[in-house]
Amino acid sequence: MVFLIGTLAASAQWSSAGDGTGYNNTSANTSKRVIGFYRVGGSLSFNTLSGNYFDKNASGKVTGAINLARLGFFLGKNSPIYLGFGWDLPFKGWKEEVEINGRTFTTNYNGVGYRFPIFVGYQYPITQDFKVYGHTGPSFDVDFGYWGSVEYDGEKEDISSEDLVDTFRVLNGSWMFSAGITYKKLYVGLEYALPFKDIFDYEYVDESIKGKIGTFNICLGLNFDIKVKRK
């Protein structure tokens, strides 16, 4: 937040330096101005684990996400600040290994759902085509599917979603931090989701069991400017 305030102050000084300087939402077509953006793409996700349930024998899996939409609108004609929201289809998961009577049991858990981030951000143009951005805000997850498997002695047994529905939360949340660059119609970004909901906070699970799943995402996709005619 201190960084954002400092950046905004610097931007205000830069804008007042004179004509031809400062932030300006212009497009190559001078008859139109940029009022926002739309981004769509995908992410490579590294799941991070915290909580006493994951203290031993557990590790986060590498999964992915489909970024169905990132939609943002600038707060004013020449403002670098934007508000936005998104819609993702993230996949989550972790793996557990335990040894019982000399036999190793490996359990894989997977989940899928919808994620709806809401964010405030700042975009700065280095050139007409090359821009850097950063945004942050809450994200709300609706997990509609869990499944898994157990492997031991070379055999594998599936765990159905019905067996897990009374174990994990359906509604979860996190705080998202995102930064990246756009070049023409491409964007590359990094995101981290800091979880603030315990996935085991459910009536059928002992209250002493705690666990949270965060994600570190590497994002790649397409970026489209939203333009309107100049008045």
Secondary structure, DSSP 8 states (H G I E B T S, - for coil): -HHHHHHHHHHHHHHTT-TT-S---B-SSTTEEEEEEEEEEEEEEEEEEESGGGSSSEEE-EEEEEEEEEEEEESSTT-SEEEEEEEEEEEEEEEEEEEETTEEEEEEEEEEEEEEEEEEEEEEESSSSEEEEEEEEEEEEEEEEEEEEEEETTEEEEE-HHHHTTTS-SEEEEEEEEEEEEETTEEEEEEEEEE-S-TT-STTS-TT---EEEEEEEEEEEEEEEEEE--
